[in-house]
Structures are given as C-alpha cells and as structure tokens.
Amino acid sequence: MHFESPWAFLVLLIIPALLMARSLTGKRGAIGFSSTANASRAGRSWRRRLYHAPTALRVLALVCLAVALARPQSGREEIRDVSQGVAIEMVIDRSGSMGAEMEYRNRHVTRLDAVKHVFQEFAQGNGKDLPGRPNDMIGMIAFARYPDTVCPLTLAHGALKPFLDTIQLVQIESEDGTAIGDALALAAARLKKADETLAQQREQKSDAYQIKSKAIILLSDGENNAGKRDPLQAAELAAKWGIKVYTIAIGGGESVQTIQTAFGAYKIPVASRVDTTVLRQIAEKTGGMFWQADDAGSLTAIYQNIDELEKSEFESIKYVDYHEVFLPFALAALALIGTEILLRCTVFRKIP
C-alpha cells in the first residue's frame, strides 16, 4: 500500500481538538429532585451505556476521510532495463489476400490473424521460444492501398494488443491493394523522427532512452501494385537512415480463403502472388534478411531469428504501476456519517 498524499493525515489532528472542545463547551441539562436515591438504584440502560456511540462513529468517519484524502494506491514496482534498446516498426499487410487461411496451433485462421498472434508473442513473449522485447520501442503500421500508423513507437507494450485488434482486412474494394513502397517509406520516416525526438531529450537529460539500432519488419503476401513510391526507392531511403529491413513473405503455393455468400460460407482456392524478388532485394539493400513463412510455426521461427539478430544493452530504471483504492474508505466514511445521523435522530435523540 502506498499513499500519494500522506500530508492528508494531518487532518487527524483535528479529532482530539474537536473532542476537547466538545468536553469544554458541552452543557448538561439539570432538573431539581428532592432525592436521587431511587434513580441510582435503577441502574443504567443500554442507551446510556452506548451514549458515546454516535461520537465514536463520527471519529471513525473522520479517520476514513483522512485515509481517503491521503490517496492510498495499490500496485507493483517493476525494475526493467530500458536505457538502450531497438526501435522496431512492424509493417503489416492487411489487403484482401491476407484473408487466405494459414495454420496456427492446429487450427486454420486467416494469414492476418496468424501474423497478429505471432507478432504479439514476439513483442510480449510467450513463455517458451519467444522471450519478448520489453526494452524496445515498438510501433505498428498497417497497409493495403494506403498505409496507416496504427500505433506510435512505444515502450508501453500493454497497449499493443488493443491496437492490434483494430487491424482488420480491408473491407472497401477501392481501398484494396498492396502499397509496399509507401508503407516502407512511412515506417522509415517514423523511425527517423523518433531518433530526432530522443536526440533532443538527451540534450535535456543524460539518462534519456537511447536507440541502439532501428529495424523494420515488413510482412506481405502480395506484390506492390499501389502507392506512389517504388519499394526499392523506399529501401534506399531506409538504408540512408541506417534502418535495417527484415522482410517476410507470407504464404506459399496455393491456399484457400473462406468467403461469405447469401447461401453460406464457401472455401475458394487462392494462388500465391507474393513478390519474393522485391522483398529479397529490399532486405539486401538495407542489410536485413529475407524469409518466407508458409505457416505460423515457420513465422515463429523467423521471429526467433530476428530476436537473436537484434539485441539490446540495458541499464536499470524503475517503473511503478499503481491504481487508486481510496473509494472504499470514502464510502465507509459516508456510511458511518449516515449511521451517526440516523442514531442521533432516533435512538439517541435528545430534547433541548
């Protein structure tokens, strides 16, 4: 348990002051009797014994309010090594052909879904063959006819899955296509901009995060047939900025794709049209590597290779993740005050 505003406990000093003021200024009613002997023999009722209960409830309410004002927080501290790392842009093809089926863990899913699942394991780890990349800045770009920045470069990898879920197969026919060149150029520009931003931060503080190297992982199952920029021109731009491009051709040979019609779902054969020549040339121009993945198993093996090729060097820095837990104390204070008011208006009601 951690208190964000411990100074709020100073409010507790009010309690003894209020009790003292109450004892000094309180007035007791008096009625004249010739003798009180019979009254003393009658004993004390349970109401008299619990006479101070409302006051005790008010004191407890003040204590709960003080704790709530101190903002108790519960969470965990995690020490991670993140002073240096690799900046990685994931460039994912979401064109219609990525709807072809691929095997993933003994079931058939679309190529796009398989790519998304394996990429998440690459970034966050799967407890087996992929340890995750917690110290690297990772961003995502999805493309069909047009490229879009899905997720900016970030160290907060918990945000990657929600962004991944937004990547879907292109639904509008006019937006279908494969703009490899434009997507690659956009990814390179994002990495260059991140490098410039971090350079400015390092001028302000010496312990700012540093990018050790920059890499793009480009996955596609098609050939460049849209966009303004040629893929090899984009590769030259990446090479000029010191960015390696690892290219992965998704699928091979013939596959099937499930389509929905008014008469139900049907599977139709889909021929592979991936341009392995251009993808290989992109990798060669930038000092990266080219692979072909026919299923999710081979895709996982490719990510293992990339994991070995792109290593990070670290220094220790602390990350703290807390969430607020003041609400139960505030509700308890409200309940205590409500109970006190109810008792003073009924059982312990006094006649002036």
C-alpha positions in Angstrom: 0.0 0.0 0.0 1.3 3.4 -1.0 -0.1 6.9 0.0 0.2 9.5 -2.7 -0.7 12.4 -0.4 0.4 11.4 3.2 0.1 15.1 4.3 -3.6 14.5 4.4 -3.1 12.6 7.7 -2.7 16.0 9.4 -6.5 16.1 9.3 -6.4 13.5 12.2 -5.0 16.3 14.4 -8.5 17.9 14.3 -10.1 14.9 16.1 -8.6 15.4 19.6 -9.2 19.2 19.2 -12.8 18.6 18.5 -13.2 16.2 21.4 -11.6 18.6 23.8 -13.8 21.5 22.6 -16.9 19.3 23.0 -16.0 18.4 26.5 -15.3 22.0 27.5 -18.3 23.6 25.9 -20.9 20.9 26.3 -23.8 21.7 28.6 -25.7 19.2 30.6 -29.4 19.6 31.4 -30.4 19.6 35.1 -33.7 19.0 36.8 -34.2 19.5 40.6 -35.2 16.5 42.6 -35.6 16.1 46.4 -33.7 12.7 46.2 -31.9 10.7 43.5 -31.6 7.5 45.5 -34.2 5.7 43.6 -32.7 6.8 40.2 -29.3 5.5 41.3 -30.8 2.1 42.2 -32.5 1.8 38.8 -29.1 1.2 37.1 -28.0 2.3 33.6 -30.0 1.5 30.4 -28.3 0.2 27.2 -29.0 3.6 25.7 -27.0 5.3 28.5 -24.2 2.7 28.1 -24.0 3.5 24.3 -24.3 7.2 24.8 -20.9 7.9 23.1 -21.6 5.6 20.2 -22.6 8.4 17.7 -19.4 10.4 18.7 -17.3 7.3 18.1 -18.9 6.8 14.7 -18.1 10.4 13.7 -14.4 9.9 14.8 -14.2 6.8 12.7 -15.7 8.6 9.7 -13.1 11.4 10.1 -10.3 8.7 10.1 -11.7 7.1 7.0 -11.9 10.5 5.3 -8.3 11.2 6.2 -7.2 7.9 4.7 -9.2 8.6 1.5 -7.7 12.1 1.2 -4.2 10.5 1.5 -5.0 8.6 -1.7 -4.0 5.1 -0.9 -2.7 3.3 -4.0 -2.1 -0.4 -4.6 0.1 -1.8 -7.3 3.6 -3.1 -8.1 7.0 -1.8 -8.7 9.0 -3.3 -11.6 12.6 -2.7 -12.3 13.4 -3.0 -16.0 16.5 -2.3 -18.1 15.4 0.2 -20.7 18.2 2.8 -21.1 19.0 1.4 -24.5 17.0 -0.6 -27.0 16.0 -1.3 -30.5 13.3 0.8 -32.3 11.2 -1.6 -34.3 8.4 -0.7 -36.7 6.1 -3.6 -37.6 4.6 -3.1 -41.1 1.7 -5.5 -41.7 -0.2 -6.1 -45.0 -4.0 -6.1 -44.5 -5.0 -6.4 -48.1 -7.8 -8.8 -49.1 -5.4 -11.6 -49.9 -4.3 -11.8 -46.3 -7.7 -13.4 -45.7 -6.4 -16.7 -47.0 -6.1 -19.4 -44.4 -3.0 -20.4 -42.5 -2.4 -23.0 -39.8 -1.9 -21.6 -36.3 -1.7 -24.0 -33.4 -3.6 -26.8 -35.1 -6.4 -24.6 -36.4 -7.0 -22.6 -39.5 -7.1 -18.8 -39.2 -6.5 -16.0 -41.7 -3.0 -15.0 -42.6 -3.6 -11.7 -41.0 -4.7 -13.2 -37.7 -1.7 -15.6 -37.6 0.6 -12.6 -38.2 -1.1 -10.7 -35.4 -0.9 -13.6 -32.9 2.8 -14.3 -33.5 3.7 -10.6 -33.5 2.1 -10.2 -30.1 4.1 -13.2 -28.8 7.3 -11.6 -30.3 6.6 -8.3 -28.5 5.4 -9.6 -25.2 6.8 -13.1 -25.1 5.0 -16.5 -25.0 6.9 -18.1 -22.1 8.5 -20.6 -24.5 10.6 -19.8 -27.5 9.9 -16.0 -27.6 11.1 -14.1 -24.5 9.5 -10.8 -25.6 11.1 -7.4 -26.3 10.2 -5.4 -23.1 13.1 -2.9 -23.6 12.4 -2.0 -27.2 10.3 0.8 -28.7 7.7 -0.9 -31.0 5.3 0.7 -33.4 2.9 -0.6 -36.0 1.9 0.4 -39.5 -0.8 -1.4 -41.5 -1.3 -1.0 -45.2 -3.4 -2.0 -48.1 -3.7 0.6 -50.9 -2.8 3.2 -48.3 -0.5 2.9 -45.2 -1.7 4.0 -41.8 0.1 4.4 -38.5 -1.8 2.1 -36.1 0.5 2.5 -33.1 3.3 5.0 -32.5 6.6 3.8 -31.2 6.2 3.0 -27.5 7.7 1.2 -24.6 4.2 0.5 -23.1 3.7 -2.8 -24.7 0.5 -3.4 -22.8 -1.1 -1.1 -25.4 -0.1 -3.2 -28.4 -2.9 -5.7 -28.2 -5.8 -3.2 -28.3 -4.1 -1.5 -31.3 -3.5 -4.9 -33.0 -7.2 -5.7 -32.6 -8.1 -2.7 -34.7 -6.1 -4.1 -37.7 -8.7 -5.8 -39.9 -8.8 -7.0 -43.5 -9.7 -4.2 -45.9 -13.4 -4.1 -46.4 -13.8 -1.4 -49.2 -12.8 -2.6 -52.6 -11.5 0.8 -53.7 -9.0 0.7 -50.8 -7.7 -2.8 -51.6 -4.2 -3.1 -52.9 -0.6 -3.6 -51.8 1.4 -0.4 -51.4 4.6 -1.9 -50.1 6.7 1.2 -51.1 4.5 3.7 -49.4 4.3 1.6 -46.2 8.0 1.1 -46.0 8.7 4.8 -46.6 6.3 5.7 -43.8 7.9 3.3 -41.4 11.3 4.7 -42.2 10.1 8.2 -41.6 8.6 7.3 -38.2 11.9 5.8 -37.1 13.9 8.8 -38.2 11.5 11.2 -36.4 11.8 9.1 -33.2 15.6 9.3 -33.4 15.4 13.1 -33.7 13.0 13.4 -30.8 15.2 11.3 -28.5 18.3 13.2 -29.5 16.5 16.4 -28.3 15.7 14.7 -25.0 19.3 13.6 -24.5 20.3 17.2 -24.6 18.0 17.9 -21.7 18.8 14.9 -19.5 21.7 12.5 -19.7 19.7 9.4 -18.7 17.2 9.6 -21.6 16.4 6.5 -23.5 18.7 5.8 -26.4 18.0 3.9 -29.6 20.8 1.4 -30.2 19.6 0.4 -33.7 16.5 0.7 -35.9 14.7 -2.0 -37.7 11.6 -2.6 -39.8 9.8 -6.0 -40.0 7.8 -6.0 -43.2 5.2 -8.7 -43.8 3.3 -9.1 -47.1 1.7 -11.8 -49.2 1.4 -9.8 -52.4 3.2 -7.6 -54.9 3.5 -3.8 -55.0 0.5 -2.7 -57.1 -0.4 0.6 -55.5 1.1 3.8 -54.0 3.4 6.5 -55.2 6.7 5.2 -54.1 8.6 2.2 -55.5 9.6 -0.4 -52.9 13.3 -0.3 -53.8 13.3 3.5 -53.6 11.9 3.3 -50.1 14.5 0.7 -49.3 17.3 3.1 -50.4 15.7 5.7 -48.1 15.8 3.3 -45.1 19.4 2.3 -45.9 20.3 6.0 -46.0 18.9 6.5 -42.5 20.6 3.4 -41.1 17.5 1.3 -40.8 17.6 -2.5 -41.4 14.5 -4.0 -43.1 13.6 -7.7 -42.4 11.2 -8.9 -45.0 8.8 -11.8 -44.6 6.8 -13.3 -47.5 3.6 -14.8 -46.1 2.2 -17.9 -47.7 3.4 -20.0 -50.5 1.9 -22.2 -53.2 -1.9 -22.5 -53.1 -4.1 -21.7 -50.2 -7.9 -21.4 -49.5 -10.0 -18.4 -48.4 -13.4 -18.5 -46.8 -16.0 -16.2 -48.3 -19.5 -15.5 -47.0 -22.3 -15.6 -49.5 -26.1 -15.5 -49.3 -26.0 -19.3 -49.5 -23.4 -19.7 -46.7 -19.6 -19.9 -46.3 -17.5 -21.3 -49.1 -13.8 -22.0 -49.4 -12.2 -21.0 -52.7 -8.6 -21.6 -53.8 -6.2 -18.7 -53.7 -3.0 -18.6 -55.6 0.1 -17.0 -54.1 1.2 -13.8 -55.7 3.9 -12.7 -53.3 6.8 -10.9 -54.9 9.7 -12.6 -53.2 12.2 -11.0 -55.6 11.4 -7.4 -54.5 11.2 -8.4 -50.8 14.6 -10.1 -51.0 16.1 -7.0 -52.7 14.7 -4.7 -50.0 16.4 -6.8 -47.3 19.7 -6.9 -49.2 19.7 -3.1 -49.8 19.3 -2.3 -46.1 21.4 -5.1 -44.5 18.4 -7.1 -43.3 17.3 -10.6 -44.1 14.5 -12.2 -46.1 12.4 -15.2 -45.1 9.3 -17.0 -46.4 6.7 -18.3 -43.9 4.2 -20.9 -45.0 2.6 -21.3 -41.6 2.6 -19.8 -38.1 5.2 -22.3 -36.9 7.7 -21.0 -39.5 6.7 -17.5 -38.7 7.6 -18.0 -35.0 11.0 -19.4 -36.0 11.6 -16.3 -38.1 10.9 -14.1 -35.2 13.3 -16.2 -33.1 16.0 -15.4 -35.7 15.2 -11.7 -35.5 15.2 -11.9 -31.8 18.8 -13.2 -31.9 19.9 -10.6 -34.6 18.6 -7.5 -32.7 19.9 -7.5 -29.2 19.7 -4.6 -26.6 22.0 -3.3 -23.9 20.5 -2.1 -20.7 20.8 -0.1 -17.5 18.4 -0.3 -14.6 15.4 2.0 -14.3 12.3 1.7 -12.1 8.7 1.6 -13.4 5.8 1.9 -10.9 2.3 0.9 -11.8 -0.3 1.8 -9.1 -4.1 2.2 -9.1 -6.3 4.2 -6.7 -8.0 2.4 -3.8 -9.4 5.5 -1.9 -13.1 4.8 -2.8 -13.8 2.0 -0.2 -12.5 4.4 2.6 -14.7 7.3 1.2 -17.7 5.0 1.1 -17.1 3.8 4.6 -16.9 7.4 5.9 -20.2 8.1 4.2 -21.8 5.1 5.7 -20.5 6.0 9.2 -21.8 9.5 9.0 -25.2 8.3 7.7 -25.4 5.8 10.6 -24.5 8.6 13.1 -27.2 10.9 11.8 -29.8 8.1 11.9 -28.9 7.2 15.5 -29.0 10.8 16.7 -32.4 11.3 15.1 -33.9 8.1 16.6 -32.4 6.0 19.4 -30.2 8.8 20.8 -32.4 11.7 20.0 -32.1 14.5 22.6 -34.7 17.1 23.6 -33.1 20.5 24.1 
